[in-house]
Amino acid sequence: EIYAQSKTSPTPTTSSTSDNILVDDDLDGIGALFADDSTETSSTAAAPLQDQMTPLDPSQWAYDSGKVIEQGAVILGGVEQDFGFGLRQQYFHKTAILVVEHQESTFTKAIILNRPTDIMLEDDINPGTKWKVWFGGDVQGLDSVAPSIICLHSLKEKRVVEASVPVMKDIQWTSFDSAKKLVKAGVAKTTDFWVFAGYAGWAAGQLMGELERKSWYMVASDSKTLLKELARLGQGSDPRDAGLETWDLLMNMIGRGETAKKNKGNFDDLMLKEWALKNLLSIEKNTFDGMSATDVDTSTGGQPKSNPIDRLLQRVKKAEEIGEGSLVRASSADRSPFLLDNQEFHKSVVLIILEDETVSVGVILNRPVTKAMGLQISEKETGKSRSLEIPLRYGGPYSVKGSEPLLWLHCNSKLRSASIGSAFGNNKNGIWKCTADDMMEAVSKGFAVPEDFMVVSGVSIWTKGEGGTARGIQGEVASGRFEVIPSSKTESVWTALKKQEKLTVDNLDQTLEAGAEGWGIGTHESTKNGKEKEDFPPISGLGEGFDEEDDSLVFKSDTKVSHLSDDALKSWVATFLLGDPSLGL
């Protein structure tokens, strides 16, 4: 039996057929705009909505509009630019963005259409009513002091139209407050609206410049295509998919299907899915984020081994041990806290060089750059001079006003005994700071060899809250983003990092491996090459090549999150230290 449920008559009617399918005449979910006056009785009427969403429908169209920027146009995220959105602003990767306002001389405002969430907004006017929200952009989102929330719709009722601003044919927007009032008045339903929090904005000329760099494709499209995609995304789509199918659809419609196919499942796609996991899911569903593999008991299906409060207290206790001269390393969590931003800290080893009431200052030790310090050393026995290089290391993005631009370091007991340099704070047996002159004198006198020294440029800074008790590196450790390296491991870590040479295209992988080895030595749970133990055996069952419930894998892929974190670090080094993003792919 087929039940055709009409809006005008709630009583089901039946007809003779072998299919048992419930058919709603508002399958598209967007009101009367596409409603068919006739009662649909064939099984095709209940076909999955995505099957109807193809460019083969003659009433749907889209084309590449070149560089024409106008209200109602769609901006698709480009994939042909030199530097994509894998490392920064992942939410812009493969976006479909609707321009809702364009003033060429001042500003362009748009909302991202294909980032649905499972987050619900409370309604202060209609008790018990909740509204599903979309991520509309990075400006004035839900986490801002003054969120910008607008509601798209295709309603034609007079009172709704009067409270709305047209965007294009059959698509308008109204404020969230107006939408709530319209529902209260009974002239609309919550399901008539798509609610977007935040927007994307460009200053005059900015968007055109980005089009020149192939960051975007401009698209002209009919409203039916956009509305049907919004309806599909709103009807149970998984936020972890990040709306990639919408981008694929529009790329195919504008004749760029081959480009879309070549860029499917790449690094940027995986990073976008991880961004979606962190930002588009409600807190209740996102329970594993930041949890170390050692915190999970695989025998109980991946449940935490200990109470979260106990783990926090343990980290706070460790954080209290940190002082000047301490070594810390980036978290060993299976899902790195530095996956989506600040990738340079993934598997980093950091020396804390300053602690006061306002900041913690440290230097990364395992990030050599493409430059080196050229030195002329006189041999003590022969008096002859020889040339050598000491790799320069990236310590962080900041410099300390009034201090030397380069920081020289050593970890040599003979040099400490000879008082070459000075300790950081009270850490007399750890890594010492010195000067270039100290290094030259020690080498010329035969106390040391040049390889005993490191030289670092730049520092990393962690600010503190009022009174210096809330944050800083102690807060980073307490939150699980960093871990304290036992002082007994300092010599071993230093020895491993001395294997690193000046960074080149040819030794990129070896440099990262040596850096990971030094990071791994910081704990007994790491293997010799710095790779994390696999405490998450894949759960069998769902899908081919992936398991939706295996948190150690990127959603709908066979890529380990831990491996993606390594790839993100490699991409960061290739992009920012080598200057060639393609080497990180």
MOZI-V686802 format. One record per residue. N is the residue number from 0. RES is the residue in one letter. SS is DSSP state (A for helix, B for strand, O for the rest). PSI is psi in whole degrees, 0 to 359 (* if undefined). NEAR is the number of other ideal C-beta (glycine too) atoms within 8 Angstrom. Layout:
n=N res=RES ss=SS psi=PSI near=NEAR
n=N res=RES ss=SS psi=PSI near=NEAR
//
This chain:
n=0 res=E ss=O psi=143 near=7
n=1 res=I ss=B psi=128 near=12
n=2 res=Y ss=B psi=115 near=10
n=3 res=A ss=B psi=107 near=12
n=4 res=Q ss=B psi=118 near=9
n=5 res=S ss=O psi=147 near=9
n=6 res=K ss=O psi=328 near=6
n=7 res=T ss=O psi=339 near=3
n=8 res=S ss=O psi=109 near=6
n=9 res=P ss=O psi=353 near=4
n=10 res=T ss=O psi=123 near=4
n=11 res=P ss=O psi=143 near=6
n=12 res=T ss=B psi=157 near=9
n=13 res=T ss=O psi=157 near=7
n=14 res=S ss=O psi=162 near=8
n=15 res=S ss=O psi=121 near=4
n=16 res=T ss=O psi=160 near=8
n=17 res=S ss=O psi=350 near=2
n=18 res=D ss=O psi=136 near=6
n=19 res=N ss=O psi=88 near=4
n=20 res=I ss=B psi=133 near=8
n=21 res=L ss=B psi=123 near=6
n=22 res=V ss=B psi=125 near=13
n=23 res=D ss=B psi=131 near=6
n=24 res=D ss=O psi=0 near=12
n=25 res=D ss=O psi=50 near=10
n=26 res=L ss=O psi=328 near=9
n=27 res=D ss=O psi=344 near=10
n=28 res=G ss=O psi=14 near=9
n=29 res=I ss=O psi=44 near=12
n=30 res=G ss=A psi=207 near=8
n=31 res=A ss=A psi=357 near=6
n=32 res=L ss=A psi=320 near=11
n=33 res=F ss=A psi=16 near=9
n=34 res=A ss=O psi=143 near=9
n=35 res=D ss=O psi=127 near=6
n=36 res=D ss=O psi=331 near=3
n=37 res=S ss=O psi=153 near=4
n=38 res=T ss=O psi=123 near=7
n=39 res=E ss=O psi=128 near=9
n=40 res=T ss=O psi=0 near=9
n=41 res=S ss=O psi=157 near=5
n=42 res=S ss=A psi=340 near=9
n=43 res=T ss=A psi=339 near=5
n=44 res=A ss=A psi=335 near=9
n=45 res=A ss=A psi=14 near=8
n=46 res=A ss=O psi=151 near=8
n=47 res=P ss=O psi=140 near=5
n=48 res=L ss=A psi=324 near=13
n=49 res=Q ss=A psi=335 near=7
n=50 res=D ss=A psi=333 near=7
n=51 res=Q ss=A psi=344 near=9
n=52 res=M ss=O psi=72 near=11
n=53 res=T ss=O psi=154 near=7
n=54 res=P ss=O psi=357 near=9
n=55 res=L ss=O psi=342 near=4
n=56 res=D ss=O psi=117 near=8
n=57 res=P ss=O psi=342 near=4
n=58 res=S ss=O psi=356 near=6
n=59 res=Q ss=O psi=142 near=11
n=60 res=W ss=O psi=156 near=9
n=61 res=A ss=B psi=147 near=13
n=62 res=Y ss=B psi=156 near=9
n=63 res=D ss=B psi=119 near=9
n=64 res=S ss=O psi=17 near=9
n=65 res=G ss=O psi=241 near=5
n=66 res=K ss=O psi=30 near=8
n=67 res=V ss=O psi=112 near=8
n=68 res=I ss=O psi=121 near=12
n=69 res=E ss=O psi=162 near=7
n=70 res=Q ss=O psi=135 near=9
n=71 res=G ss=O psi=351 near=9
n=72 res=A ss=O psi=159 near=14
n=73 res=V ss=B psi=135 near=15
n=74 res=I ss=B psi=119 near=15
n=75 res=L ss=B psi=138 near=16
n=76 res=G ss=B psi=129 near=14
n=77 res=G ss=O psi=159 near=9
n=78 res=V ss=O psi=15 near=10
n=79 res=E ss=O psi=2 near=5
n=80 res=Q ss=O psi=160 near=9
n=81 res=D ss=O psi=321 near=4
n=82 res=F ss=O psi=111 near=5
n=83 res=G ss=O psi=202 near=8
n=84 res=F ss=O psi=22 near=13
n=85 res=G ss=O psi=322 near=11
n=86 res=L ss=O psi=334 near=10
n=87 res=R ss=O psi=144 near=6
n=88 res=Q ss=O psi=52 near=6
n=89 res=Q ss=A psi=333 near=13
n=90 res=Y ss=A psi=342 near=14
n=91 res=F ss=A psi=349 near=8
n=92 res=H ss=O psi=127 near=13
n=93 res=K ss=O psi=46 near=13
n=94 res=T ss=O psi=158 near=15
n=95 res=A ss=B psi=111 near=15
n=96 res=I ss=B psi=129 near=14
n=97 res=L ss=B psi=125 near=15
n=98 res=V ss=B psi=117 near=15
n=99 res=V ss=B psi=345 near=12
n=100 res=E ss=B psi=133 near=9
n=101 res=H ss=B psi=114 near=10
n=102 res=Q ss=B psi=104 near=8
n=103 res=E ss=O psi=325 near=6
n=104 res=S ss=O psi=352 near=4
n=105 res=T ss=O psi=303 near=6
n=106 res=F ss=B psi=148 near=9
n=107 res=T ss=B psi=128 near=12
n=108 res=K ss=B psi=136 near=11
n=109 res=A ss=B psi=161 near=14
n=110 res=I ss=B psi=141 near=16
n=111 res=I ss=B psi=126 near=15
n=112 res=L ss=O psi=335 near=16
n=113 res=N ss=O psi=41 near=14
n=114 res=R ss=O psi=67 near=15
n=115 res=P ss=B psi=151 near=13
n=116 res=T ss=B psi=177 near=13
n=117 res=D ss=B psi=19 near=10
n=118 res=I ss=B psi=137 near=9
n=119 res=M ss=B psi=136 near=9
n=120 res=L ss=B psi=138 near=12
n=121 res=E ss=B psi=153 near=5
n=122 res=D ss=O psi=116 near=13
n=123 res=D ss=O psi=355 near=4
n=124 res=I ss=O psi=323 near=7
n=125 res=N ss=O psi=94 near=8
n=126 res=P ss=O psi=135 near=4
n=127 res=G ss=O psi=356 near=5
n=128 res=T ss=O psi=138 near=9
n=129 res=K ss=B psi=151 near=9
n=130 res=W ss=B psi=128 near=12
n=131 res=K ss=B psi=138 near=12
n=132 res=V ss=B psi=146 near=13
n=133 res=W ss=B psi=151 near=14
n=134 res=F ss=B psi=112 near=15
n=135 res=G ss=O psi=344 near=14
n=136 res=G ss=O psi=178 near=15
n=137 res=D ss=O psi=2 near=7
n=138 res=V ss=B psi=126 near=9
n=139 res=Q ss=O psi=52 near=8
n=140 res=G ss=O psi=191 near=13
n=141 res=L ss=O psi=334 near=8
n=142 res=D ss=O psi=4 near=3
n=143 res=S ss=O psi=165 near=9
n=144 res=V ss=O psi=321 near=2
n=145 res=A ss=O psi=82 near=5
n=146 res=P ss=O psi=143 near=9
n=147 res=S ss=O psi=114 near=12
n=148 res=I ss=B psi=121 near=11
n=149 res=I ss=B psi=159 near=14
n=150 res=C ss=B psi=119 near=14
n=151 res=L ss=B psi=150 near=14
n=152 res=H ss=B psi=172 near=15
n=153 res=S ss=O psi=24 near=13
n=154 res=L ss=O psi=151 near=11
n=155 res=K ss=O psi=1 near=7
n=156 res=E ss=O psi=138 near=8
n=157 res=K ss=A psi=314 near=5
n=158 res=R ss=A psi=328 near=9
n=159 res=V ss=A psi=315 near=15
n=160 res=V ss=A psi=320 near=10
n=161 res=E ss=A psi=335 near=6
n=162 res=A ss=O psi=12 near=9
n=163 res=S ss=O psi=166 near=12
n=164 res=V ss=B psi=124 near=7
n=165 res=P ss=B psi=143 near=6
n=166 res=V ss=B psi=312 near=11
n=167 res=M ss=B psi=181 near=8
n=168 res=K ss=O psi=123 near=6
n=169 res=D ss=O psi=7 near=8
n=170 res=I ss=B psi=126 near=15
n=171 res=Q ss=B psi=169 near=13
n=172 res=W ss=B psi=152 near=11
n=173 res=T ss=B psi=167 near=14
n=174 res=S ss=B psi=161 near=8
n=175 res=F ss=A psi=320 near=11
n=176 res=D ss=A psi=317 near=6
n=177 res=S ss=A psi=320 near=11
n=178 res=A ss=A psi=318 near=16
n=179 res=K ss=A psi=320 near=13
n=180 res=K ss=A psi=324 near=10
n=181 res=L ss=A psi=323 near=13
n=182 res=V ss=A psi=319 near=14
n=183 res=K ss=A psi=323 near=8
n=184 res=A ss=O psi=351 near=8
n=185 res=G ss=O psi=12 near=5
n=186 res=V ss=O psi=359 near=7
n=187 res=A ss=O psi=163 near=13
n=188 res=K ss=O psi=159 near=5
n=189 res=T ss=A psi=327 near=10
n=190 res=T ss=A psi=354 near=5
n=191 res=D ss=A psi=350 near=10
n=192 res=F ss=O psi=152 near=12
n=193 res=W ss=B psi=123 near=9
n=194 res=V ss=B psi=124 near=14
n=195 res=F ss=B psi=127 near=16
n=196 res=A ss=B psi=122 near=13
n=197 res=G ss=O psi=167 near=15
n=198 res=Y ss=B psi=169 near=14
n=199 res=A ss=B psi=141 near=13
n=200 res=G ss=B psi=148 near=10
n=201 res=W ss=B psi=137 near=8
n=202 res=A ss=B psi=171 near=7
n=203 res=A ss=O psi=126 near=8
n=204 res=G ss=O psi=346 near=6
n=205 res=Q ss=A psi=314 near=9
n=206 res=L ss=A psi=320 near=11
n=207 res=M ss=A psi=320 near=9
n=208 res=G ss=A psi=322 near=8
n=209 res=E ss=A psi=328 near=10
n=210 res=L ss=A psi=322 near=12
n=211 res=E ss=A psi=329 near=7
n=212 res=R ss=O psi=9 near=8
n=213 res=K ss=O psi=29 near=8
n=214 res=S ss=O psi=338 near=8
n=215 res=W ss=B psi=163 near=11
n=216 res=Y ss=B psi=132 near=10
n=217 res=M ss=B psi=134 near=15
n=218 res=V ss=B psi=137 near=14
n=219 res=A ss=B psi=133 near=9
n=220 res=S ss=B psi=157 near=11
n=221 res=D ss=O psi=157 near=10
n=222 res=S ss=A psi=330 near=11
n=223 res=K ss=A psi=317 near=11
n=224 res=T ss=A psi=314 near=15
n=225 res=L ss=A psi=317 near=13
n=226 res=L ss=A psi=321 near=15
n=227 res=K ss=A psi=323 near=15
n=228 res=E ss=A psi=320 near=14
n=229 res=L ss=A psi=319 near=12
n=230 res=A ss=A psi=317 near=12
n=231 res=R ss=A psi=315 near=11
n=232 res=L ss=A psi=329 near=12
n=233 res=G ss=A psi=347 near=10
n=234 res=Q ss=O psi=67 near=8
n=235 res=G ss=O psi=14 near=3
n=236 res=S ss=O psi=148 near=10
n=237 res=D ss=O psi=123 near=6
n=238 res=P ss=A psi=334 near=12
n=239 res=R ss=A psi=343 near=11
n=240 res=D ss=A psi=342 near=12
n=241 res=A ss=O psi=23 near=13
n=242 res=G ss=O psi=23 near=15
n=243 res=L ss=A psi=329 near=11
n=244 res=E ss=A psi=326 near=8
n=245 res=T ss=A psi=316 near=12
n=246 res=W ss=A psi=316 near=15
n=247 res=D ss=A psi=316 near=10
n=248 res=L ss=A psi=309 near=13
n=249 res=L ss=A psi=324 near=15
n=250 res=M ss=A psi=319 near=13
n=251 res=N ss=A psi=321 near=11
n=252 res=M ss=A psi=331 near=13
n=253 res=I ss=O psi=11 near=12
n=254 res=G ss=O psi=19 near=7
n=255 res=R ss=O psi=32 near=10
n=256 res=G ss=A psi=321 near=8
n=257 res=E ss=A psi=320 near=6
n=258 res=T ss=A psi=317 near=10
n=259 res=A ss=A psi=318 near=13
n=260 res=K ss=A psi=319 near=7
n=261 res=K ss=A psi=335 near=6
n=262 res=N ss=O psi=24 near=9
n=263 res=K ss=O psi=131 near=8
n=264 res=G ss=O psi=20 near=5
n=265 res=N ss=O psi=184 near=8
n=266 res=F ss=A psi=315 near=12
n=267 res=D ss=A psi=324 near=14
n=268 res=D ss=A psi=314 near=13
n=269 res=L ss=A psi=320 near=13
n=270 res=M ss=A psi=322 near=17
n=271 res=L ss=A psi=318 near=15
n=272 res=K ss=A psi=323 near=15
n=273 res=E ss=A psi=324 near=15
n=274 res=W ss=A psi=317 near=12
n=275 res=A ss=A psi=319 near=15
n=276 res=L ss=A psi=319 near=12
n=277 res=K ss=A psi=328 near=10
n=278 res=N ss=A psi=341 near=9
n=279 res=L ss=O psi=350 near=14
n=280 res=L ss=O psi=146 near=13
n=281 res=S ss=O psi=157 near=9
n=282 res=I ss=A psi=323 near=5
n=283 res=E ss=A psi=327 near=5
n=284 res=K ss=A psi=343 near=7
n=285 res=N ss=O psi=70 near=10
n=286 res=T ss=O psi=341 near=6
n=287 res=F ss=O psi=349 near=9
n=288 res=D ss=O psi=126 near=8
n=289 res=G ss=O psi=2 near=9
n=290 res=M ss=O psi=130 near=12
n=291 res=S ss=B psi=148 near=10
n=292 res=A ss=A psi=329 near=13
n=293 res=T ss=A psi=350 near=8
n=294 res=D ss=A psi=358 near=9
n=295 res=V ss=B psi=136 near=14
n=296 res=D ss=B psi=105 near=8
n=297 res=T ss=A psi=339 near=9
n=298 res=S ss=A psi=343 near=4
n=299 res=T ss=A psi=25 near=6
n=300 res=G ss=O psi=25 near=5
n=301 res=G ss=O psi=24 near=9
n=302 res=Q ss=B psi=152 near=7
n=303 res=P ss=B psi=141 near=10
n=304 res=K ss=O psi=327 near=7
n=305 res=S ss=O psi=167 near=7
n=306 res=N ss=O psi=135 near=6
n=307 res=P ss=A psi=326 near=7
n=308 res=I ss=A psi=320 near=6
n=309 res=D ss=A psi=318 near=8
n=310 res=R ss=A psi=320 near=12
n=311 res=L ss=A psi=316 near=9
n=312 res=L ss=A psi=323 near=8
n=313 res=Q ss=A psi=319 near=8
n=314 res=R ss=A psi=321 near=12
n=315 res=V ss=A psi=319 near=9
n=316 res=K ss=A psi=317 near=8
n=317 res=K ss=A psi=320 near=11
n=318 res=A ss=A psi=327 near=13
n=319 res=E ss=O psi=343 near=7
n=320 res=E ss=O psi=350 near=8
n=321 res=I ss=O psi=135 near=14
n=322 res=G ss=O psi=184 near=10
n=323 res=E ss=O psi=132 near=11
n=324 res=G ss=O psi=352 near=13
n=325 res=S ss=O psi=150 near=14
n=326 res=L ss=B psi=135 near=16
n=327 res=V ss=B psi=160 near=15
n=328 res=R ss=B psi=155 near=14
n=329 res=A ss=B psi=153 near=15
n=330 res=S ss=O psi=147 near=12
n=331 res=S ss=O psi=14 near=12
n=332 res=A ss=B psi=144 near=11
n=333 res=D ss=O psi=319 near=12
n=334 res=R ss=O psi=101 near=14
n=335 res=S ss=O psi=136 near=13
n=336 res=P ss=O psi=351 near=10
n=337 res=F ss=O psi=27 near=16
n=338 res=L ss=O psi=314 near=13
n=339 res=L ss=O psi=341 near=8
n=340 res=D ss=O psi=164 near=6
n=341 res=N ss=O psi=45 near=5
n=342 res=Q ss=A psi=340 near=13
n=343 res=E ss=A psi=340 near=13
n=344 res=F ss=A psi=348 near=10
n=345 res=H ss=O psi=128 near=13
n=346 res=K ss=O psi=37 near=13
n=347 res=S ss=O psi=156 near=14
n=348 res=V ss=B psi=124 near=16
n=349 res=V ss=B psi=131 near=16
n=350 res=L ss=B psi=125 near=13
n=351 res=I ss=B psi=121 near=17
n=352 res=I ss=B psi=347 near=12
n=353 res=L ss=B psi=135 near=8
n=354 res=E ss=B psi=120 near=11
n=355 res=D ss=O psi=193 near=6
n=356 res=E ss=O psi=344 near=5
n=357 res=T ss=O psi=328 near=6
n=358 res=V ss=B psi=159 near=10
n=359 res=S ss=B psi=134 near=13
n=360 res=V ss=B psi=133 near=13
n=361 res=G ss=B psi=170 near=16
n=362 res=V ss=B psi=135 near=15
n=363 res=I ss=B psi=134 near=16
n=364 res=L ss=O psi=341 near=15
n=365 res=N ss=O psi=39 near=14
n=366 res=R ss=O psi=75 near=13
n=367 res=P ss=B psi=151 near=12
n=368 res=V ss=B psi=186 near=12
n=369 res=T ss=B psi=1 near=7
n=370 res=K ss=B psi=161 near=6
n=371 res=A ss=B psi=158 near=8
n=372 res=M ss=B psi=116 near=10
n=373 res=G ss=B psi=129 near=7
n=374 res=L ss=B psi=149 near=10
n=375 res=Q ss=B psi=112 near=7
n=376 res=I ss=B psi=131 near=12
n=377 res=S ss=B psi=127 near=8
n=378 res=E ss=O psi=133 near=9
n=379 res=K ss=O psi=318 near=8
n=380 res=E ss=O psi=319 near=4
n=381 res=T ss=O psi=340 near=5
n=382 res=G ss=O psi=357 near=6
n=383 res=K ss=O psi=154 near=6
n=384 res=S ss=B psi=151 near=7
n=385 res=R ss=B psi=153 near=7
n=386 res=S ss=B psi=143 near=8
n=387 res=L ss=B psi=168 near=8
n=388 res=E ss=B psi=140 near=9
n=389 res=I ss=B psi=121 near=12
n=390 res=P ss=B psi=136 near=13
n=391 res=L ss=B psi=139 near=14
n=392 res=R ss=B psi=143 near=15
n=393 res=Y ss=B psi=117 near=13
n=394 res=G ss=O psi=340 near=14
n=395 res=G ss=O psi=175 near=11
n=396 res=P ss=O psi=359 near=4
n=397 res=Y ss=B psi=164 near=8
n=398 res=S ss=O psi=152 near=7
n=399 res=V ss=O psi=120 near=7
n=400 res=K ss=O psi=131 near=4
n=401 res=G ss=O psi=357 near=3
n=402 res=S ss=O psi=165 near=6
n=403 res=E ss=O psi=142 near=5
n=404 res=P ss=O psi=335 near=5
n=405 res=L ss=B psi=137 near=10
n=406 res=L ss=B psi=120 near=12
n=407 res=W ss=B psi=139 near=14
n=408 res=L ss=B psi=153 near=14
n=409 res=H ss=B psi=161 near=16
n=410 res=C ss=O psi=62 near=10
n=411 res=N ss=O psi=122 near=9
n=412 res=S ss=A psi=324 near=5
n=413 res=K ss=A psi=319 near=8
n=414 res=L ss=A psi=323 near=15
n=415 res=R ss=A psi=319 near=13
n=416 res=S ss=A psi=328 near=6
n=417 res=A ss=O psi=6 near=8
n=418 res=S ss=O psi=37 near=5
n=419 res=I ss=O psi=107 near=14
n=420 res=G ss=O psi=198 near=12
n=421 res=S ss=B psi=157 near=6
n=422 res=A ss=B psi=160 near=10
n=423 res=F ss=B psi=115 near=13
n=424 res=G ss=O psi=227 near=8
n=425 res=N ss=O psi=10 near=7
n=426 res=N ss=B psi=81 near=13
n=427 res=K ss=B psi=340 near=6
n=428 res=N ss=B psi=15 near=5
n=429 res=G ss=B psi=218 near=13
n=430 res=I ss=B psi=134 near=13
n=431 res=W ss=B psi=156 near=14
n=432 res=K ss=B psi=153 near=10
n=433 res=C ss=B psi=189 near=13
n=434 res=T ss=O psi=170 near=8
n=435 res=A ss=A psi=324 near=9
n=436 res=D ss=A psi=320 near=6
n=437 res=D ss=A psi=316 near=11
n=438 res=M ss=A psi=313 near=14
n=439 res=M ss=A psi=318 near=10
n=440 res=E ss=A psi=316 near=9
n=441 res=A ss=A psi=319 near=14
n=442 res=V ss=A psi=317 near=12
n=443 res=S ss=A psi=330 near=9
n=444 res=K ss=O psi=357 near=7
n=445 res=G ss=O psi=11 near=6
n=446 res=F ss=O psi=335 near=9
n=447 res=A ss=O psi=170 near=14
n=448 res=V ss=O psi=158 near=5
n=449 res=P ss=A psi=328 near=11
n=450 res=E ss=A psi=350 near=6
n=451 res=D ss=A psi=353 near=10
n=452 res=F ss=B psi=153 near=12
n=453 res=M ss=B psi=152 near=12
n=454 res=V ss=B psi=131 near=14
n=455 res=V ss=B psi=141 near=14
n=456 res=S ss=B psi=128 near=11
n=457 res=G ss=O psi=155 near=11
n=458 res=V ss=B psi=163 near=13
n=459 res=S ss=B psi=142 near=14
n=460 res=I ss=B psi=135 near=10
n=461 res=W ss=B psi=115 near=13
n=462 res=T ss=B psi=164 near=8
n=463 res=K ss=O psi=159 near=14
n=464 res=G ss=O psi=185 near=8
n=465 res=E ss=A psi=129 near=4
n=466 res=G ss=A psi=355 near=7
n=467 res=G ss=A psi=21 near=10
n=468 res=T ss=O psi=349 near=5
n=469 res=A ss=O psi=326 near=9
n=470 res=R ss=O psi=236 near=9
n=471 res=G ss=A psi=191 near=13
n=472 res=I ss=A psi=333 near=15
n=473 res=Q ss=A psi=319 near=11
n=474 res=G ss=A psi=324 near=12
n=475 res=E ss=A psi=319 near=12
n=476 res=V ss=A psi=317 near=16
n=477 res=A ss=A psi=328 near=10
n=478 res=S ss=O psi=355 near=7
n=479 res=G ss=O psi=6 near=11
n=480 res=R ss=O psi=332 near=10
n=481 res=F ss=B psi=161 near=11
n=482 res=E ss=B psi=147 near=12
n=483 res=V ss=B psi=132 near=12
n=484 res=I ss=O psi=126 near=14
n=485 res=P ss=O psi=141 near=6
n=486 res=S ss=A psi=334 near=10
n=487 res=S ss=A psi=344 near=4
n=488 res=K ss=A psi=357 near=12
n=489 res=T ss=A psi=311 near=12
n=490 res=E ss=A psi=318 near=7
n=491 res=S ss=A psi=319 near=8
n=492 res=V ss=A psi=314 near=14
n=493 res=W ss=A psi=314 near=11
n=494 res=T ss=A psi=318 near=7
n=495 res=A ss=A psi=319 near=11
n=496 res=L ss=A psi=338 near=14
n=497 res=K ss=O psi=345 near=8
n=498 res=K ss=O psi=340 near=7
n=499 res=Q ss=O psi=138 near=10
n=500 res=E ss=O psi=180 near=9
n=501 res=K ss=O psi=134 near=11
n=502 res=L ss=O psi=132 near=13
n=503 res=T ss=O psi=170 near=8
n=504 res=V ss=O psi=321 near=7
n=505 res=D ss=O psi=331 near=4
n=506 res=N ss=O psi=19 near=9
n=507 res=L ss=A psi=309 near=14
n=508 res=D ss=A psi=317 near=7
n=509 res=Q ss=A psi=323 near=7
n=510 res=T ss=A psi=317 near=13
n=511 res=L ss=A psi=322 near=12
n=512 res=E ss=A psi=318 near=10
n=513 res=A ss=A psi=322 near=13
n=514 res=G ss=A psi=320 near=16
n=515 res=A ss=A psi=328 near=13
n=516 res=E ss=A psi=314 near=13
n=517 res=G ss=A psi=319 near=16
n=518 res=W ss=A psi=317 near=15
n=519 res=G ss=A psi=329 near=14
n=520 res=I ss=A psi=341 near=12
n=521 res=G ss=O psi=351 near=14
n=522 res=T ss=O psi=150 near=11
n=523 res=H ss=O psi=347 near=3
n=524 res=E ss=O psi=353 near=6
n=525 res=S ss=O psi=152 near=13
n=526 res=T ss=O psi=174 near=8
n=527 res=K ss=O psi=323 near=5
n=528 res=N ss=O psi=9 near=8
n=529 res=G ss=O psi=1 near=14
n=530 res=K ss=O psi=146 near=8
n=531 res=E ss=O psi=149 near=9
n=532 res=K ss=O psi=145 near=8
n=533 res=E ss=O psi=88 near=7
n=534 res=D ss=O psi=4 near=8
n=535 res=F ss=O psi=82 near=12
n=536 res=P ss=O psi=135 near=5
n=537 res=P ss=O psi=139 near=8
n=538 res=I ss=O psi=128 near=7
n=539 res=S ss=O psi=156 near=4
n=540 res=G ss=O psi=299 near=4
n=541 res=L ss=O psi=119 near=6
n=542 res=G ss=O psi=175 near=7
n=543 res=E ss=O psi=116 near=3
n=544 res=G ss=O psi=0 near=5
n=545 res=F ss=O psi=167 near=12
n=546 res=D ss=O psi=120 near=11
n=547 res=E ss=O psi=335 near=8
n=548 res=E ss=O psi=359 near=6
n=549 res=D ss=O psi=104 near=10
n=550 res=D ss=O psi=347 near=10
n=551 res=S ss=O psi=351 near=10
n=552 res=L ss=B psi=147 near=13
n=553 res=V ss=O psi=141 near=11
n=554 res=F ss=O psi=130 near=12
n=555 res=K ss=O psi=46 near=9
n=556 res=S ss=O psi=170 near=11
n=557 res=D ss=O psi=20 near=5
n=558 res=T ss=O psi=125 near=9
n=559 res=K ss=B psi=138 near=8
n=560 res=V ss=A psi=323 near=15
n=561 res=S ss=A psi=323 near=11
n=562 res=H ss=A psi=323 near=8
n=563 res=L ss=A psi=323 near=15
n=564 res=S ss=A psi=319 near=14
n=565 res=D ss=A psi=319 near=12
n=566 res=D ss=A psi=323 near=10
n=567 res=A ss=A psi=320 near=17
n=568 res=L ss=A psi=315 near=14
n=569 res=K ss=A psi=318 near=12
n=570 res=S ss=A psi=320 near=15
n=571 res=W ss=A psi=312 near=13
n=572 res=V ss=A psi=315 near=16
n=573 res=A ss=A psi=321 near=13
n=574 res=T ss=A psi=310 near=13
n=575 res=F ss=A psi=337 near=7
n=576 res=L ss=A psi=326 near=12
n=577 res=L ss=O psi=340 near=12
n=578 res=G ss=O psi=21 near=5
n=579 res=D ss=O psi=91 near=8
n=580 res=P ss=A psi=331 near=11
n=581 res=S ss=A psi=337 near=6
n=582 res=L ss=A psi=341 near=9
n=583 res=G ss=A psi=355 near=12
n=584 res=L ss=O psi=* near=7
//
